[in-house]
Amino acid sequence: MRQVDDDLVGAIDKTLYLPGTPSVVVRELGPRQLVEVPRSEVATLAQKLTATGLTDTKRGVLDTLGLKRLRQRTSEYLDECLDYTWSEAPKDQGESER
């Protein structure tokens, strides 16, 4: 098990993944609240939407996830996600390329 390399403190907000799989996978919202979606997931979705030429990224994220209202807390969390940066954890010395 690996985790993305970011500046978040503690384990609860970390994005975990298996070696040889994508470090971040954008999933459906399902029963989760937006603030329960990892920042890495929201940031990846936002990057994909921006790459298509979308200018209102927050609205695009909400629409994609099936959400309607952009409340203050939602807007603040989206700002955190849009500012979030990470990288994949470096490979261990003995880990082979897949």
C-alpha positions in Angstrom: 0.0 0.0 0.0 1.3 3.5 -0.9 0.0 7.0 -0.3 0.3 10.1 -2.4 3.0 12.5 -1.2 1.3 15.7 0.0 1.5 18.2 2.9 -1.6 16.8 4.8 -1.0 15.9 8.4 -2.4 12.7 9.8 -3.7 9.6 8.1 -7.4 10.3 7.8 -7.1 12.6 4.8 -4.4 10.6 2.9 -5.1 9.0 -0.5 -3.9 5.4 -0.5 -3.3 3.2 -3.6 -1.7 -0.1 -4.5 1.6 -0.1 -6.4 1.0 -0.6 -10.1 -2.4 1.2 -10.0 -3.2 4.9 -10.6 -2.5 7.0 -7.5 -5.8 8.8 -7.9 -9.1 7.5 -9.3 -12.1 9.8 -9.7 -15.1 7.9 -8.5 -18.9 8.7 -8.3 -20.0 10.7 -5.3 -22.4 8.0 -4.1 -23.6 8.4 -0.5 -20.6 10.6 0.4 -20.7 14.3 1.2 -18.4 16.4 -0.9 -16.0 17.0 2.0 -15.6 13.2 2.3 -14.1 13.0 -1.2 -10.3 13.1 -1.0 -8.8 16.4 -2.2 -6.7 14.5 -4.7 -9.9 13.1 -6.3 -11.6 16.5 -6.5 -8.4 18.2 -7.8 -8.0 15.5 -10.5 -11.6 16.0 -11.6 -11.1 19.7 -11.7 -8.0 19.4 -13.8 -9.8 17.1 -16.3 -12.7 19.6 -16.6 -10.3 22.5 -17.0 -8.5 20.6 -19.7 -11.7 20.5 -21.7 -11.9 24.3 -21.7 -14.4 24.7 -18.8 -14.1 28.1 -17.2 -16.3 27.7 -14.1 -14.5 24.8 -12.5 -16.5 24.8 -9.3 -19.8 24.5 -11.1 -18.3 21.8 -13.4 -17.3 19.7 -10.4 -20.7 20.1 -8.7 -22.5 19.2 -12.0 -20.3 16.2 -12.6 -20.9 14.9 -9.0 -24.7 15.6 -9.3 -24.7 18.4 -6.8 -26.7 21.6 -7.2 -26.0 24.2 -4.5 -22.7 26.0 -4.1 -22.8 26.8 -0.4 -20.1 28.6 1.5 -18.6 25.4 3.0 -18.7 23.7 -0.3 -17.0 26.6 -2.0 -14.3 26.7 0.7 -13.7 22.9 0.3 -13.5 23.3 -3.5 -10.9 26.1 -3.0 -8.9 23.8 -0.8 -9.0 21.1 -3.4 -8.1 23.4 -6.3 -5.0 24.6 -4.3 -4.1 21.0 -3.3 -0.9 19.5 -4.8 0.6 16.1 -4.5 2.9 13.6 -6.2 3.1 9.9 -6.3 5.3 8.5 -3.5 8.8 7.6 -4.8 9.3 3.9 -5.6 11.0 1.8 -3.1 14.6 0.7 -4.0 13.6 -2.9 -4.8 10.2 -2.2 -6.4 10.0 -3.1 -10.0 8.3 -1.2 -12.8 4.9 -2.7 -13.8 
